[in-house]
Amino acid sequence: MVQAEQNQSDVVVFILLGFSDYPKLQVPLFLLFLTIYVITVLGNLGMIVIIRINPKFHTPMYLFLSHLSFVDFSYSTIITPKLLDILVVEDRSISFEGCITQFAFAATCLVMETFLLSVMAYDRFVAICNPLLYTVIMSQKRCGFLIAGAFIWGTISSLIFTYSLLILSFYGTNIINNFLCEYSAILSASFSNKHVTEVILFILSNFITFSTLIIVLISYLFIFVTVLKMKSASGRHKAFSTCASHLTAVTIFYGSILFLYCVPSSKNSWLLIRLGTVLCTVVIPMLNPLIYSLRNKDVKETIRKLVEYEICIN
């Protein structure tokens, strides 16, 4: 934590550089990210409303999807407004408390998303590999337990990450060469011994990423084997179509995370890191509702009816 013996006049501040090294792009980037944020808010909140009002969507798959949309909306709202702010104002500073708070909430949402994506893969596995037992296995009680588990695990993981940063010491003004308060940037700003914190980061982040990824891969391995054994071509097509949206979302999500893992930490790679971070934190929350709605006839039909209803009212 910020040491008690530290001089009270020394205020810890972080400067988010964002895309300040591209001054001519500040306005275009502001308009681009504002558009993405509006689409994200409308898409995710719209998905939640559609799932709630249509009894056809009161199934485990759509229950998980509605919570994924809530997480994506929350994640984007935690990150994007500050990004928009630093694109239009000269003061790019954020207090230590504000930086830690942003990180804590963002970490909670990120862990919850990985958990929910793995749960959704398990749901598809049960639906395709054990269709006769689907309603028994994916009971309302078990679905509630899995969703609660996502929220609890996300909160616990975030608290561990946050505490591992709070035990460090920080001093004065610190530069973050990104547009958000992410873990490694906050860690590098500390002048404390970082060994324990780095060990916590390595163990917990890798456990979360690869344990959920393994669940997804094993689920789809069994799905793939089951589908190949189906004699009906229409049955195989239907099975693949129920997984296509989720598989697309998973590929983009884990692909962007693995991309950030592989990018070396050097001055020449900062642009790639920022672009990868934009994909993870800004673009993916916008893409998920689009992916699930554009590939789902029932969702598109519900949207069409809502639009026609609004037109009739007006």
C-alpha contacts under 8 A as a table, 3 or more apart, distances in Angstrom:
res1	aa1	res2	aa2	distance
1	M	165	L	7.13
1	M	166	L	3.95
1	M	167	I	3.98
1	M	168	L	4.93
1	M	169	S	5.60
1	M	170	F	7.89
2	V	6	Q	7.40
2	V	166	L	6.97
2	V	167	I	7.42
2	V	168	L	6.63
2	V	169	S	4.77
2	V	170	F	5.78
2	V	171	Y	7.92
3	Q	6	Q	5.33
3	Q	169	S	5.93
3	Q	170	F	7.89
6	Q	10	D	7.24
7	N	10	D	5.52
8	Q	11	V	7.16
10	D	171	Y	6.91
10	D	172	G	5.81
11	V	171	Y	7.34
11	V	172	G	5.75
11	V	173	T	7.80
12	V	95	S	6.63
12	V	96	F	5.63
12	V	170	F	6.56
12	V	171	Y	5.48
12	V	172	G	4.65
12	V	173	T	5.90
12	V	174	N	7.69
13	V	93	S	6.53
13	V	94	I	5.96
13	V	95	S	4.79
13	V	96	F	5.50
13	V	172	G	6.17
13	V	173	T	4.78
13	V	174	N	6.16
14	F	93	S	5.56
14	F	94	I	5.30
14	F	95	S	6.17
14	F	96	F	6.58
14	F	99	C	7.40
14	F	173	T	5.75
14	F	174	N	4.72
14	F	175	I	5.77
14	F	176	I	6.66
15	I	92	R	5.51
15	I	93	S	4.35
15	I	94	I	6.30
15	I	173	T	7.19
15	I	174	N	6.08
15	I	175	I	4.85
15	I	176	I	5.81
16	L	86	I	7.52
16	L	92	R	5.49
16	L	93	S	6.19
16	L	94	I	7.40
16	L	175	I	6.47
16	L	176	I	5.05
16	L	177	N	6.30
16	L	178	N	5.89
16	L	179	F	5.37
16	L	180	L	6.70
16	L	181	C	7.80
17	L	20	S	5.63
17	L	21	D	7.89
17	L	92	R	6.84
17	L	175	I	7.19
17	L	176	I	6.17
17	L	177	N	5.15
17	L	178	N	5.66
17	L	179	F	6.26
18	G	83	L	7.39
18	G	86	I	7.13
18	G	87	L	7.60
18	G	177	N	6.37
18	G	178	N	4.59
18	G	179	F	3.99
18	G	180	L	7.69
19	F	22	Y	5.69
19	F	23	P	7.57
19	F	26	Q	7.28
19	F	87	L	7.50
19	F	178	N	7.49
19	F	179	F	7.39
20	S	23	P	5.66
20	S	26	Q	7.44
20	S	87	L	7.62
22	Y	25	L	5.55
22	Y	26	Q	6.88
23	P	26	Q	5.49
24	K	27	V	7.34
25	L	28	P	5.34
25	L	29	L	5.80
26	Q	29	L	5.23
26	Q	30	F	6.05
26	Q	87	L	5.56
26	Q	88	V	7.09
27	V	30	F	4.97
27	V	31	L	6.28
27	V	87	L	7.29
27	V	88	V	7.38
28	P	31	L	5.20
28	P	32	L	6.09
29	L	32	L	4.94
29	L	33	F	6.01
29	L	87	L	7.65
30	F	33	F	5.34
30	F	34	L	5.93
30	F	84	L	5.79
30	F	87	L	6.12
30	F	88	V	7.44
31	L	34	L	5.07
31	L	35	T	6.10
32	L	35	T	5.24
32	L	36	I	6.28
33	F	36	I	4.93
33	F	37	Y	6.01
33	F	80	T	7.47
33	F	84	L	7.08
33	F	282	V	7.75
34	L	37	Y	5.06
34	L	38	V	6.21
34	L	84	L	7.06
35	T	38	V	5.21
35	T	39	I	6.25
36	I	39	I	5.17
36	I	40	T	6.03
36	I	282	V	7.41
36	I	283	V	7.12
36	I	286	M	6.62
37	Y	40	T	4.88
37	Y	41	V	6.14
37	Y	76	S	7.15
37	Y	80	T	6.87
37	Y	282	V	7.43
37	Y	286	M	7.33
38	V	41	V	5.22
38	V	42	L	6.13
39	I	42	L	5.21
39	I	43	G	5.68
39	I	286	M	6.35
40	T	43	G	5.14
40	T	44	N	5.95
40	T	73	F	6.69
40	T	76	S	7.50
40	T	285	P	6.16
40	T	286	M	4.21
40	T	287	L	7.75
41	V	44	N	5.51
41	V	45	L	5.91
41	V	46	G	8.00
41	V	73	F	5.94
41	V	286	M	7.86
42	L	45	L	5.42
42	L	46	G	5.55
43	G	46	G	5.09
43	G	47	M	6.02
43	G	286	M	7.02
43	G	289	P	5.64
43	G	290	L	7.03
44	N	47	M	5.03
44	N	48	I	6.32
44	N	69	S	4.85
44	N	70	F	6.67
44	N	72	D	7.09
44	N	73	F	5.96
44	N	285	P	7.98
44	N	286	M	7.65
44	N	289	P	5.81
45	L	48	I	5.09
45	L	49	V	6.25
45	L	69	S	7.11
45	L	70	F	7.26
45	L	73	F	7.32
46	G	49	V	5.11
46	G	50	I	6.08
47	M	50	I	5.17
47	M	51	I	6.17
47	M	66	S	6.69
47	M	69	S	6.90
47	M	289	P	6.57
47	M	293	S	7.99
48	I	51	I	5.29
48	I	52	R	6.18
48	I	66	S	5.00
48	I	67	H	7.84
48	I	69	S	6.66
48	I	70	F	7.35
49	V	52	R	5.10
49	V	53	I	6.13
50	I	53	I	5.43
50	I	54	N	6.11
50	I	299	V	7.55
50	I	302	T	7.10
50	I	303	I	7.59
51	I	54	N	5.65
51	I	55	P	7.70
51	I	57	F	5.34
51	I	58	H	6.95
51	I	62	Y	6.66
51	I	63	L	7.67
51	I	66	S	6.74
52	R	55	P	7.37
52	R	57	F	7.44
52	R	58	H	7.37
54	N	57	F	5.73
54	N	58	H	7.31
54	N	302	T	7.85
55	P	58	H	5.25
56	K	59	T	7.53
57	F	62	Y	5.71
57	F	63	L	7.72
58	H	62	Y	6.53
58	H	63	L	6.61
59	T	62	Y	5.55
59	T	63	L	6.03
60	P	63	L	4.88
60	P	64	F	6.18
60	P	123	D	7.54
60	P	138	M	6.88
60	P	140	Q	7.67
60	P	143	C	6.62
61	M	64	F	5.41
61	M	65	L	6.28
61	M	120	M	6.72
61	M	123	D	6.74
61	M	124	R	7.84
62	Y	65	L	4.67
62	Y	66	S	6.01
63	L	66	S	5.27
63	L	67	H	6.59
64	F	67	H	5.25
64	F	68	L	6.16
64	F	116	L	6.91
64	F	119	V	7.95
64	F	120	M	6.63
64	F	147	I	7.39
65	L	68	L	4.89
65	L	69	S	6.15
65	L	120	M	7.99
66	S	69	S	5.06
66	S	70	F	6.32
67	H	70	F	4.91
67	H	71	V	6.22
67	H	147	I	7.91
68	L	71	V	5.07
68	L	72	D	6.15
68	L	113	E	6.52
68	L	116	L	6.63
68	L	117	L	7.98
69	S	72	D	5.03
69	S	73	F	6.07
69	S	285	P	7.83
69	S	288	N	7.64
69	S	289	P	6.94
70	F	73	F	5.13
70	F	74	S	6.14
71	V	74	S	5.07
71	V	75	Y	5.95
71	V	109	C	5.79
71	V	112	M	7.32
71	V	113	E	6.71
72	D	75	Y	5.05
72	D	76	S	6.08
72	D	109	C	7.56
72	D	113	E	7.77
72	D	285	P	4.71
72	D	286	M	7.78
73	F	76	S	5.33
73	F	77	T	6.13
73	F	285	P	6.71
74	S	77	T	5.08
74	S	78	I	6.17
74	S	109	C	7.21
75	Y	78	I	5.25
75	Y	79	I	6.51
75	Y	105	F	7.79
75	Y	106	A	5.86
75	Y	109	C	5.71
75	Y	110	L	7.43
75	Y	281	T	7.04
75	Y	285	P	7.48
76	S	79	I	5.30
76	S	80	T	5.57
76	S	281	T	6.36
76	S	282	V	5.94
76	S	285	P	6.41
77	T	80	T	5.73
77	T	81	P	6.39
78	I	81	P	7.04
78	I	82	K	7.75
78	I	102	Q	6.50
78	I	105	F	7.16
78	I	106	A	6.49
79	I	82	K	5.93
79	I	83	L	6.49
79	I	102	Q	7.50
79	I	106	A	7.46
79	I	180	L	6.71
79	I	281	T	6.98
79	I	282	V	7.57
80	T	83	L	4.88
80	T	84	L	6.15
80	T	282	V	6.68
81	P	84	L	5.08
81	P	85	D	6.13
82	K	85	D	4.86
82	K	86	I	6.30
82	K	179	F	7.84
82	K	180	L	7.72
83	L	86	I	5.46
83	L	87	L	6.43
83	L	179	F	5.82
83	L	180	L	7.27
84	L	87	L	5.23
84	L	88	V	6.79
85	D	88	V	5.64
85	D	89	V	6.20
85	D	92	R	7.98
86	I	89	V	5.40
86	I	90	E	7.08
86	I	91	D	7.10
86	I	92	R	5.19
86	I	179	F	7.79
89	V	92	R	6.90
94	I	98	G	6.11
94	I	99	C	6.18
95	S	98	G	5.04
95	S	99	C	6.04
96	F	99	C	5.12
96	F	100	I	6.16
97	E	100	I	5.26
97	E	101	T	6.03
98	G	101	T	5.07
98	G	102	Q	6.10
99	C	102	Q	5.22
99	C	103	F	6.23
99	C	181	C	5.54
100	I	103	F	5.08
100	I	104	A	6.04
100	I	162	T	7.11
100	I	181	C	7.26
101	T	104	A	5.09
101	T	105	F	6.32
102	Q	105	F	5.51
102	Q	106	A	6.05
102	Q	180	L	7.96
102	Q	181	C	6.68
103	F	106	A	5.09
103	F	107	A	5.89
103	F	162	T	7.67
103	F	180	L	7.97
103	F	181	C	5.64
103	F	182	E	6.07
103	F	183	Y	7.22
104	A	107	A	5.23
104	A	108	T	6.28
104	A	158	S	5.59
104	A	159	L	7.09
104	A	161	F	7.73
104	A	162	T	6.01
105	F	108	T	5.08
105	F	109	C	6.38
105	F	158	S	7.44
106	A	109	C	5.21
106	A	110	L	6.14
107	A	110	L	5.06
107	A	111	V	6.16
107	A	154	G	7.45
107	A	157	S	7.79
107	A	158	S	5.37
108	T	111	V	5.45
108	T	112	M	6.14
108	T	151	F	7.93
108	T	154	G	4.59
108	T	155	T	5.34
108	T	157	S	7.08
108	T	158	S	5.14
109	C	112	M	5.04
109	C	113	E	6.08
109	C	154	G	6.73
110	L	113	E	5.15
110	L	114	T	6.48
110	L	154	G	7.60
111	V	114	T	5.25
111	V	115	F	6.28
111	V	150	A	7.85
111	V	153	W	7.48
111	V	154	G	4.90
111	V	157	S	7.35
111	V	158	S	7.89
111	V	208	I	7.28
112	M	115	F	5.09
112	M	116	L	6.04
112	M	150	A	5.14
112	M	151	F	6.02
112	M	153	W	7.18
112	M	154	G	4.88
113	E	116	L	5.08
113	E	117	L	6.08
113	E	150	A	7.98
114	T	117	L	5.27
114	T	118	S	6.38
114	T	208	I	7.69
114	T	209	T	7.22
114	T	212	T	6.45
115	F	118	S	5.28
115	F	119	V	6.22
115	F	150	A	5.62
115	F	212	T	6.34
116	L	119	V	4.92
116	L	120	M	6.06
116	L	147	I	7.43
116	L	150	A	6.39
117	L	120	M	5.07
117	L	121	A	6.28
117	L	212	T	7.99
117	L	216	V	7.73
117	L	246	H	7.85
117	L	250	V	6.82
118	S	121	A	5.02
118	S	122	Y	6.31
118	S	212	T	5.49
118	S	213	L	7.01
118	S	215	I	5.96
118	S	216	V	5.25
119	V	122	Y	5.01
119	V	123	D	6.18
119	V	146	L	7.27
120	M	123	D	4.89
120	M	124	R	6.34
120	M	246	H	7.60
121	A	124	R	5.18
121	A	125	F	6.24
121	A	215	I	7.58
121	A	216	V	5.45
121	A	219	S	6.06
121	A	220	Y	7.19
121	A	246	H	7.47
122	Y	125	F	4.92
122	Y	126	V	6.29
122	Y	215	I	7.40
122	Y	216	V	7.14
122	Y	219	S	5.84
123	D	126	V	5.27
123	D	127	A	6.19
123	D	138	M	7.32
124	R	127	A	4.99
124	R	128	I	6.14
124	R	219	S	7.80
124	R	223	I	7.92
124	R	242	T	7.73
124	R	243	C	6.76
125	F	128	I	5.45
125	F	129	C	5.66
125	F	130	N	7.56
125	F	219	S	5.41
125	F	220	Y	6.87
125	F	222	F	7.04
125	F	223	I	5.77
126	V	129	C	5.33
126	V	130	N	4.99
126	V	131	P	6.50
126	V	133	L	7.87
126	V	134	Y	5.95
126	V	137	I	7.64
126	V	138	M	7.90
127	A	130	N	5.76
127	A	131	P	4.81
127	A	134	Y	5.61
128	I	131	P	5.60
128	I	223	I	6.54
128	I	226	T	7.51
128	I	227	V	7.97
128	I	239	A	6.68
129	C	222	F	7.35
129	C	223	I	6.40
129	C	226	T	6.25
130	N	133	L	5.54
130	N	134	Y	6.04
131	P	134	Y	4.97
132	L	135	T	7.63
133	L	136	V	5.26
133	L	137	I	6.01
134	Y	137	I	5.27
134	Y	138	M	5.74
135	T	138	M	5.32
135	T	139	S	5.66
136	V	139	S	5.35
137	I	142	R	7.53
138	M	142	R	5.97
138	M	143	C	6.12
139	S	142	R	5.23
139	S	143	C	6.17
140	Q	143	C	5.16
140	Q	144	G	6.15
141	K	144	G	5.17
141	K	145	F	6.21
142	R	145	F	4.91
142	R	146	L	6.18
143	C	146	L	5.12
143	C	147	I	6.20
144	G	147	I	5.19
144	G	148	A	6.03
145	F	148	A	5.11
145	F	149	G	5.98
146	L	149	G	4.90
146	L	150	A	6.30
147	I	150	A	5.10
147	I	151	F	6.52
148	A	151	F	5.19
148	A	152	I	6.05
149	G	152	I	5.08
149	G	153	W	5.80
150	A	153	W	5.30
150	A	154	G	5.93
151	F	154	G	5.17
151	F	155	T	6.15
152	I	155	T	5.15
152	I	156	I	6.12
153	W	156	I	5.13
153	W	157	S	5.97
154	G	157	S	5.30
154	G	158	S	6.09
155	T	158	S	5.15
155	T	159	L	6.16
156	I	159	L	5.12
156	I	160	I	6.30
157	S	160	I	5.16
157	S	161	F	6.24
157	S	204	L	7.75
158	S	161	F	5.10
158	S	162	T	5.95
159	L	162	T	5.05
159	L	163	Y	5.92
160	I	163	Y	5.20
160	I	164	S	6.17
161	F	164	S	5.22
161	F	165	L	6.67
161	F	200	I	7.52
161	F	201	L	7.04
162	T	165	L	5.25
162	T	166	L	6.26
163	Y	166	L	4.89
163	Y	167	I	6.33
164	S	167	I	5.71
164	S	168	L	7.35
164	S	196	V	7.86
164	S	197	T	5.28
164	S	200	I	7.31
165	L	168	L	5.54
165	L	186	I	7.66
165	L	187	L	6.80
165	L	197	T	6.92
166	L	169	S	7.63
168	L	190	S	6.41
168	L	191	F	7.71
168	L	192	S	5.60
168	L	193	N	7.65
168	L	194	K	7.52
169	S	190	S	5.70
169	S	191	F	6.23
169	S	192	S	5.53
170	F	189	A	6.89
170	F	190	S	4.95
170	F	191	F	6.41
170	F	192	S	7.78
171	Y	174	N	7.74
171	Y	190	S	7.54
171	Y	191	F	7.92
174	N	189	A	6.04
175	I	189	A	7.49
176	I	179	F	7.66
176	I	180	L	7.93
176	I	181	C	7.40
176	I	185	A	5.84
176	I	186	I	7.44
177	N	185	A	7.65
177	N	270	W	7.42
178	N	181	C	7.66
178	N	274	R	6.11
179	F	274	R	7.73
181	C	185	A	6.87
181	C	186	I	6.63
182	E	185	A	5.63
182	E	186	I	6.38
183	Y	186	I	5.35
183	Y	187	L	6.06
184	S	187	L	4.92
184	S	188	S	6.05
185	A	188	S	5.24
185	A	189	A	6.52
186	I	189	A	5.28
186	I	190	S	6.95
187	L	190	S	5.58
187	L	194	K	7.54
188	S	191	F	7.90
190	S	194	K	7.94
193	N	196	V	7.79
194	K	197	T	5.29
194	K	198	E	5.96
195	H	198	E	5.18
195	H	199	V	6.20
196	V	199	V	5.15
196	V	200	I	6.28
197	T	200	I	5.10
197	T	201	L	6.19
198	E	201	L	5.01
198	E	202	F	6.09
199	V	202	F	5.13
199	V	203	I	6.09
200	I	203	I	5.38
200	I	204	L	5.86
201	L	204	L	5.56
201	L	205	S	5.64
202	F	205	S	5.66
202	F	206	N	5.96
203	I	206	N	5.52
203	I	207	F	6.01
204	L	207	F	5.06
204	L	208	I	6.11
205	S	208	I	5.23
205	S	209	T	6.10
206	N	209	T	5.14
206	N	210	F	5.81
206	N	211	S	7.92
207	F	210	F	5.55
207	F	211	S	5.56
208	I	211	S	5.57
208	I	212	T	6.18
209	T	212	T	5.70
209	T	213	L	6.09
210	F	213	L	4.82
210	F	214	I	5.88
211	S	214	I	5.18
211	S	215	I	6.43
212	T	215	I	5.09
212	T	216	V	6.37
213	L	216	V	5.05
213	L	217	L	6.15
213	L	254	Y	7.80
214	I	217	L	5.03
214	I	218	I	5.98
215	I	218	I	5.30
215	I	219	S	6.03
216	V	219	S	5.18
216	V	220	Y	6.24
217	L	220	Y	5.25
217	L	221	L	6.01
218	I	221	L	4.97
218	I	222	F	6.36
219	S	222	F	5.43
219	S	223	I	6.23
220	Y	223	I	4.72
220	Y	224	F	5.87
221	L	224	F	5.15
221	L	225	V	6.30
222	F	225	V	5.17
222	F	226	T	6.09
223	I	226	T	5.12
223	I	227	V	6.07
224	F	227	V	5.21
224	F	228	L	6.22
225	V	228	L	5.23
225	V	229	K	6.51
226	T	229	K	5.26
226	T	230	M	6.73
227	V	230	M	5.25
227	V	236	R	5.54
227	V	239	A	6.90
227	V	240	F	7.81
228	L	231	K	7.98
228	L	236	R	7.39
230	M	233	A	7.55
230	M	235	G	6.86
230	M	236	R	6.30
231	K	235	G	7.77
231	K	236	R	7.97
232	S	235	G	5.06
232	S	236	R	6.38
233	A	236	R	5.11
233	A	237	H	6.17
234	S	237	H	5.02
234	S	238	K	6.08
235	G	238	K	5.12
235	G	239	A	6.13
236	R	239	A	5.13
236	R	240	F	6.17
237	H	240	F	5.22
237	H	241	S	6.02
238	K	241	S	5.07
238	K	242	T	6.33
239	A	242	T	5.41
239	A	243	C	6.77
240	F	243	C	5.25
240	F	244	A	6.01
241	S	244	A	5.09
241	S	245	S	7.64
242	T	245	S	7.20
243	C	246	H	5.48
243	C	247	L	5.88
244	A	247	L	5.14
244	A	248	T	6.06
245	S	248	T	5.17
245	S	249	A	6.28
245	S	291	I	5.89
245	S	292	Y	5.45
245	S	295	R	6.52
246	H	249	A	5.08
246	H	250	V	6.06
246	H	292	Y	7.49
247	L	250	V	5.09
247	L	251	T	6.04
248	T	251	T	5.19
248	T	252	I	6.33
248	T	291	I	7.58
249	A	252	I	5.33
249	A	253	F	6.08
249	A	287	L	8.00
249	A	288	N	6.24
249	A	291	I	7.15
250	V	253	F	5.09
250	V	254	Y	5.96
250	V	255	G	7.93
251	T	254	Y	5.57
251	T	255	G	5.56
252	I	255	G	5.05
252	I	256	S	6.07
252	I	284	I	7.62
253	F	256	S	5.43
253	F	257	I	6.47
253	F	280	C	6.95
253	F	284	I	7.01
254	Y	257	I	4.96
254	Y	258	L	6.01
255	G	258	L	5.22
255	G	259	F	6.03
256	S	259	F	4.94
256	S	260	L	6.37
256	S	276	G	6.34
256	S	279	L	6.85
256	S	280	C	6.22
257	I	260	L	5.20
257	I	261	Y	6.32
257	I	280	C	7.22
258	L	261	Y	4.84
258	L	262	C	6.21
259	F	262	C	5.18
259	F	263	V	6.32
259	F	276	G	7.10
260	L	263	V	5.31
260	L	273	I	6.44
260	L	276	G	6.17
260	L	277	T	7.65
261	Y	264	P	7.91
263	V	269	S	6.90
263	V	272	L	7.37
263	V	273	I	6.90
264	P	269	S	6.60
265	S	269	S	6.45
265	S	270	W	7.42
266	S	269	S	5.35
266	S	270	W	6.70
267	K	270	W	5.59
268	N	271	L	7.33
269	S	272	L	5.28
269	S	273	I	6.26
270	W	273	I	5.00
270	W	274	R	6.19
271	L	274	R	5.12
271	L	275	L	6.16
272	L	275	L	5.07
272	L	276	G	6.02
273	I	276	G	5.09
273	I	277	T	6.04
274	R	277	T	4.95
274	R	278	V	6.11
275	L	278	V	5.01
275	L	279	L	6.33
276	G	279	L	5.09
276	G	280	C	6.34
277	T	280	C	5.07
277	T	281	T	5.93
277	T	282	V	7.85
278	V	281	T	5.37
278	V	282	V	5.18
278	V	283	V	6.36
279	L	282	V	5.77
279	L	283	V	4.75
279	L	284	I	5.94
280	C	283	V	6.38
280	C	284	I	5.64
280	C	285	P	7.91
281	T	284	I	6.52
281	T	285	P	6.92
282	V	285	P	6.08
282	V	286	M	6.98
283	V	286	M	5.27
283	V	287	L	6.24
284	I	287	L	4.90
284	I	288	N	6.16
285	P	288	N	5.75
285	P	289	P	7.68
286	M	289	P	6.59
286	M	290	L	7.06
287	L	290	L	5.13
287	L	291	I	5.96
288	N	291	I	5.13
288	N	292	Y	6.29
289	P	292	Y	5.22
289	P	293	S	5.90
290	L	293	S	5.21
290	L	294	L	5.76
291	I	294	L	5.58
291	I	295	R	6.32
292	Y	295	R	5.65
292	Y	296	N	6.18
293	S	296	N	5.19
293	S	297	K	7.71
293	S	299	V	5.54
293	S	300	K	6.15
294	L	297	K	7.59
294	L	299	V	7.90
294	L	300	K	6.77
296	N	299	V	5.44
296	N	300	K	6.33
297	K	300	K	5.10
297	K	301	E	6.02
298	D	301	E	5.07
298	D	302	T	6.19
299	V	302	T	5.12
299	V	303	I	6.20
300	K	303	I	5.07
300	K	304	R	6.13
301	E	304	R	5.03
301	E	305	K	6.27
302	T	305	K	5.16
302	T	306	L	6.23
303	I	306	L	5.11
303	I	307	V	6.19
304	R	307	V	5.16
304	R	308	E	6.19
305	K	308	E	5.07
305	K	309	Y	6.03
306	L	309	Y	5.00
306	L	310	E	6.20
307	V	310	E	5.14
307	V	311	I	6.20
308	E	311	I	5.03
308	E	312	C	6.14
309	Y	312	C	5.11
309	Y	313	I	6.26
310	E	313	I	5.13
310	E	314	N	6.22
311	I	314	N	5.18
